Amino acid sequence: MGAFAVLAALFVSVSVAEVGAAFSQSLDSDFTFTLPAGRKECFFQTMRKDASLEIEYQVLDGAGLDVDFSLSSPSGHVLARDHRKSDGVHTVETDDGDYMFCFDNTFSTVSEKIIFFELILDNMEDVEGDQDWKEYVHGTDLLDMKLEDIMDTINSVKARLGKSLQIQTVLRAFEARDRNLQESNYERVNTWSCVNLLVMVLVSGLQVYLLRSLFDDKRKNRT
């Protein structure tokens, strides 16, 4: 099965803008790690009921640019599975508990893989806490300020900004994978060019030697 890396508190390094306590939170985080040959690494993310978990991954470097992927619910039911793919996106509606997702490189005995993945967690806020601000707004104040409209507008802007950040992160991952692939091709071209040049020099030297040997008179002069 390979080694399991239990990182239940891995995804807490995301700053979320808060205005009062009225706006819904969308947590997102990304992580890049090296998966050795013949190994399987698993991660855990704690979720709540009626939330949403989106996982997007890419293989940035390594022979074949492929990896096996699986996503399991707290009960152990496999929700998603990919076989030797270079990238993938999976979104699930969650219940309370720890969700496990694994990257499997056991099919490779030589090549390690560099893997990037991003998590987007929606509806993870405390619903009861979101209602506290209404206790301090009464009567015509709520009507005049149109707080609901302001909330909807800011939530919409925040969601779109978060989506833009996600797209930029994914594009950076694609760029890193393409750069690694080009550098690998560059090294292969240079290596084979040197090998071909060396073979040409050796063949040229051998041809010159054979031609000269044809015109050499090896008979001994007798007196």
C-alpha positions as CSV (number, residue, x, y, z in Angstrom):
1,M,0.0,0.0,0.0
2,G,2.9,2.4,0.5
3,A,3.5,5.1,3.1
4,F,0.6,7.3,4.2
5,A,1.2,11.0,4.9
6,V,-1.5,12.1,7.4
7,L,-1.7,15.8,7.0
8,A,-5.1,16.6,8.6
9,A,-4.2,20.2,9.3
10,L,-2.4,20.9,6.1
11,F,-4.9,23.3,4.6
12,V,-5.0,26.2,7.0
13,S,-2.6,28.6,5.3
14,V,-5.3,30.6,3.5
15,S,-6.3,34.1,4.4
16,V,-10.0,34.9,4.2
17,A,-11.3,38.4,4.1
18,E,-14.0,39.0,6.7
19,V,-16.5,41.8,6.8
20,G,-18.3,41.5,10.1
21,A,-19.3,37.9,10.0
22,A,-21.8,38.1,7.3
23,F,-19.9,36.7,4.2
24,S,-19.6,33.1,3.3
25,Q,-16.1,31.7,3.3
26,S,-14.5,29.8,0.5
27,L,-11.2,28.3,1.6
28,D,-8.6,27.3,-1.0
29,S,-5.1,26.0,-0.7
30,D,-2.5,24.4,-2.9
31,F,0.5,22.0,-2.2
32,T,3.3,20.6,-4.3
33,F,5.2,17.5,-3.2
34,T,7.5,14.8,-4.6
35,L,6.1,11.2,-4.8
36,P,8.9,8.7,-4.9
37,A,8.8,5.6,-7.2
38,G,6.9,2.7,-5.8
39,R,5.2,4.9,-3.2
40,K,1.6,5.9,-2.3
41,E,0.8,9.1,-0.4
42,C,-2.5,9.9,1.2
43,F,-3.9,13.1,2.7
44,F,-6.9,13.8,4.9
45,Q,-9.3,16.8,4.9
46,T,-11.9,17.4,7.6
47,M,-15.3,18.5,6.1
48,R,-18.7,19.4,7.4
49,K,-22.2,18.4,6.3
50,D,-23.6,20.2,3.2
51,A,-20.2,21.6,2.2
52,S,-18.3,21.2,-1.0
53,L,-14.8,19.8,-1.7
54,E,-13.1,20.3,-5.0
55,I,-9.7,18.7,-5.7
56,E,-7.7,19.6,-8.8
57,Y,-4.3,17.9,-9.4
58,Q,-1.5,17.9,-12.0
59,V,1.7,15.9,-12.5
60,L,4.4,18.5,-13.1
61,D,7.4,16.3,-13.7
62,G,8.4,12.6,-14.0
63,A,8.5,10.0,-16.7
64,G,5.1,9.6,-18.3
65,L,3.6,12.5,-16.4
66,D,1.0,10.1,-14.9
67,V,-0.2,9.0,-11.5
68,D,-3.1,7.0,-10.0
69,F,-5.6,9.0,-7.9
70,S,-8.5,8.1,-5.6
71,L,-10.9,10.0,-3.3
72,S,-12.7,8.3,-0.4
73,S,-15.5,9.3,1.9
74,P,-15.3,9.1,5.7
75,S,-17.1,5.7,5.5
76,G,-14.4,4.4,3.1
77,H,-16.5,4.5,0.0
78,V,-14.5,5.4,-3.1
79,L,-16.0,8.6,-4.6
80,A,-13.6,9.1,-7.5
81,R,-10.7,7.2,-9.1
82,D,-8.3,8.0,-11.9
83,H,-5.8,5.5,-13.5
84,R,-2.5,6.9,-14.7
85,K,-3.6,10.4,-15.6
86,S,-1.6,13.6,-15.8
87,D,-4.3,15.8,-14.3
88,G,-7.9,15.7,-13.0
89,V,-10.6,17.7,-11.3
90,H,-13.2,16.2,-8.8
91,T,-16.0,17.9,-6.9
92,V,-18.1,16.2,-4.2
93,E,-20.8,17.3,-1.7
94,T,-19.6,16.3,1.7
95,D,-20.8,15.1,5.1
96,D,-19.2,15.4,8.5
97,G,-15.9,13.5,8.7
98,D,-12.4,13.1,7.2
99,Y,-12.1,12.7,3.4
100,M,-9.0,10.9,2.2
101,F,-7.4,11.4,-1.2
102,C,-4.4,9.4,-2.4
103,F,-1.7,9.6,-5.1
104,D,-0.3,6.2,-6.1
105,N,3.0,5.8,-7.9
106,T,3.5,2.1,-7.1
107,F,3.3,1.2,-10.8
108,S,6.6,3.0,-11.4
109,T,9.8,1.4,-10.1
110,V,12.2,4.1,-11.2
111,S,10.7,7.5,-11.8
112,E,9.5,9.8,-9.0
113,K,6.7,12.3,-9.7
114,I,6.3,15.9,-8.8
115,I,2.6,16.5,-8.1
116,F,0.7,19.7,-7.6
117,F,-2.9,19.8,-6.1
118,E,-5.3,22.4,-5.0
119,L,-8.3,22.2,-2.7
120,I,-11.3,24.5,-2.7
121,L,-13.6,24.2,0.3
122,D,-17.1,25.9,0.1
123,N,-19.7,26.4,2.7
124,M,-17.4,25.8,5.6
125,E,-18.6,28.8,7.6
126,D,-20.5,28.7,10.9
127,V,-24.1,29.4,9.9
128,E,-25.3,30.3,13.4
129,G,-22.4,32.8,13.7
130,D,-23.4,34.4,10.4
131,Q,-26.7,35.5,11.9
132,D,-25.3,37.3,14.9
133,W,-24.9,40.6,13.0
134,K,-28.7,40.8,12.5
135,E,-29.3,41.3,16.2
136,Y,-27.7,44.7,16.0
137,V,-29.8,46.0,13.0
138,H,-33.4,47.0,13.6
139,G,-36.3,48.2,11.7
140,T,-35.7,50.7,8.9
141,D,-31.9,50.5,9.3
142,L,-31.9,47.1,7.6
143,L,-34.2,48.4,4.9
144,D,-32.3,51.6,4.2
145,M,-28.9,50.1,4.1
146,K,-30.0,47.1,2.0
147,L,-27.5,44.9,3.7
148,E,-28.7,41.8,1.9
149,D,-28.0,43.4,-1.5
150,I,-24.6,44.5,-0.3
151,M,-23.8,41.1,1.0
152,D,-24.8,39.4,-2.3
153,T,-22.7,41.8,-4.3
154,I,-19.6,41.4,-2.2
155,N,-20.0,37.6,-2.1
156,S,-20.3,37.6,-5.9
157,V,-17.2,39.7,-6.3
158,K,-15.3,37.6,-3.7
159,A,-16.3,34.4,-5.5
160,R,-15.1,35.6,-8.8
161,L,-11.8,36.9,-7.4
162,G,-11.3,33.5,-5.8
163,K,-12.0,31.8,-9.1
164,S,-9.5,34.1,-10.9
165,L,-6.9,33.2,-8.3
166,Q,-7.6,29.5,-8.8
167,I,-7.3,29.8,-12.6
168,Q,-4.0,31.6,-12.3
169,T,-2.7,29.0,-9.9
170,V,-3.6,26.2,-12.4
171,L,-2.0,28.1,-15.3
172,R,1.2,28.4,-13.3
173,A,1.1,24.6,-12.7
174,F,0.6,24.0,-16.4
175,E,3.5,26.3,-17.2
176,A,5.8,24.5,-14.7
177,R,4.9,21.1,-16.2
178,D,5.5,22.4,-19.8
179,R,8.8,23.9,-18.8
180,N,9.9,20.7,-17.2
181,L,8.9,18.8,-20.3
182,Q,10.8,21.2,-22.6
183,E,13.9,21.1,-20.4
184,S,13.8,17.3,-20.5
185,N,13.5,17.3,-24.3
186,Y,16.3,19.8,-24.6
187,E,18.6,17.5,-22.5
188,R,17.7,14.5,-24.7
189,V,18.4,16.4,-27.9
190,N,21.8,17.6,-26.7
191,T,22.7,14.1,-25.4
192,W,21.8,12.4,-28.7
193,S,23.5,15.1,-30.7
194,C,26.7,14.6,-28.9
195,V,26.4,10.8,-29.3
196,N,25.8,11.2,-33.1
197,L,28.7,13.6,-33.4
198,L,31.1,11.2,-31.6
199,V,29.9,8.3,-33.9
200,M,30.5,10.5,-37.0
201,V,34.0,11.3,-35.9
202,L,34.8,7.7,-35.2
203,V,33.4,6.5,-38.5
204,S,35.3,9.3,-40.4
205,G,38.5,8.2,-38.7
206,L,37.9,4.6,-39.5
207,Q,37.2,5.4,-43.2
208,V,40.4,7.4,-43.5
209,Y,42.4,4.5,-41.9
210,L,40.8,1.9,-44.3
211,L,41.5,4.1,-47.4
212,R,45.1,4.6,-46.4
213,S,45.6,0.9,-45.8
214,L,44.4,0.1,-49.3
215,F,47.2,2.2,-50.9
216,D,50.0,1.1,-48.5
217,D,52.5,-1.3,-50.2
218,K,53.4,-3.8,-47.6
219,R,55.6,-6.0,-49.9
220,K,59.2,-6.1,-48.8
221,N,61.8,-5.1,-51.5
222,R,64.3,-7.9,-52.2
223,T,67.9,-7.2,-53.2
